[in-house]
Amino acid sequence: MTHILHDAHDRDPHEKEFLQAVADVMTSVQPVLDKTPEYRHHGIARRMVEPERIITFRVPWLDDAQQVRVNRGFRVEMNNAIGPYKGGLRFHPSVNQSILKFLAFEHVLKNALTTMPLGGAAGGADFDPKGKSDAEVMRFCQSFMAELFRHIGADTDVPEGDIGVGSREIGYLFGMYRKLCNQFSGVITGKGLGWGGSLIRPEAAGFGCVYFAAQMLAARNDTLEGKTCLISGSGNVAQATARKLIEMGAKVMTFSDSSGHIYDEQGIDLDKLEFVKRLKNIRRGRISEYVDQYPDATYTPTTPEMESNPLWEHRGQFVFPCATQNEINAQDAYHLINNNVKLVCEGASMPCTSQARTIIMDKGILYGPGNAANAGGVAVSGLELTQNSIRLTWLGDEVDSRLKIIMKGIHDTCLAAADANGHPGNYFIGANIVGFIKVAEAMLDQGVI
Ligand code: NDP
């Protein structure tokens, strides 16, 4: 296995997020590679870590002062052995090829886990929607789609939202696609309810994450009822995770954004959550404004120079990181352990550094890896595509009950694979093995492509 890691490193030494994801996954599927020599003979792992295609393009747009701005757009089409490429679009200044390759690679395995016929991809741009007017965001999205439309399609590559791409951006992107192609299809998921979207899609990653945590607890005769929870982020996944936790009787105490976090010892109830949704989704404000509305809560700013995030120093039994990659480092992990945290369930993609994950798992803390725990987002995207194909809209309860069944299935198959490969209870290894085998078998059947 080390030669695959070395090759990946020699080829792209600066892609630290991608190399981290490759090392994490390939190390955990080692037991499978050891007992399946065909995979080595057919170069399965070596092919899996090389994207099938990467598209990079210029995105020029006019700001409100009529100045020309130029961003860089990407789409990484990683693997379509089991279905059309599928994965998010991220608009954030940090976006680069390494981050998108890691997200696309994670999508390959995550999408396979859902049991849906979906390949893996990721894309986006180094564009920051924060502080831009709606008109600027619209012009940017239209310019972005003016190139992307050539490469996507309902049976080719189906983007969805990720950081910085919510319902507003999906609307502008879909509108431009429809105009350019003169076609109304399921090409993007996360669409508005009146124009091809699915009920529960906006909430699916967060709801699914809580259903996964509930399954991990149920397997140990425990529940979410009455547990204190720390959540990071305050966007799509964080909001839905909070809502489902509150509905299932847990006490949510924190939210954050890239400037800092709030801590509400009384607990964040559904009314306070509604305030956060309006603040972040409509007013596009900062989480610091929570304490203006609820003065009993506290706000603590963070800066990128900080060695650890004070959010993870609060006492909470369960932890749901829902912001971004590598937001829990080794020092944060020690803070969680010192505070006796019992469960970490990842709403975000790769929110723990490899070292933090090892520290958490070595202490026997229940750990739900993002590949499995946040797969509800892409699973309901798959259900949205199904509804588009059959020209029907299912009721919210129907979508939600399918999501629950999918998350239980993911939980059970991860546990069974971990057991069968000598790592009982290790959801991280189980999730990687299940996703890897499904894609590897399809690649074997289809020859060297
Ligand atoms: P949103 O853009 O809705 O929210 C992201 C949140 O994370 C914001 O609160 C943002 O704060 C914060 N954040 C972003 N970057 C940083 C950073 N560098 N440091 C600290 N905080 C940061 O995104 P989503 O909720 O959709 O996505 C969150 C995570 O969930 C991502 O890892 C994504 O890959 C993953 N995910 C998303 C799915 C989806 O369907 N949307 C599905 C599965 C996983 P600020 O406003 O300051 O930027």
Boltz pocket constraint, residues with backbone or C-beta under 6 A from the ligand:
constraints:
  - pocket:
      binder: B
      contacts: [[A, 161], [A, 162], [A, 163], [A, 164], [A, 165], [A, 166], [A, 201], [A, 202], [A, 205], [A, 233], [A, 234], [A, 235], [A, 236], [A, 237], [A, 238], [A, 256], [A, 257], [A, 258], [A, 259], [A, 285], [A, 322], [A, 323], [A, 324], [A, 325], [A, 347], [A, 348], [A, 349], [A, 350], [A, 374], [A, 375], [A, 377], [A, 378]]
      max_distance: 6.0
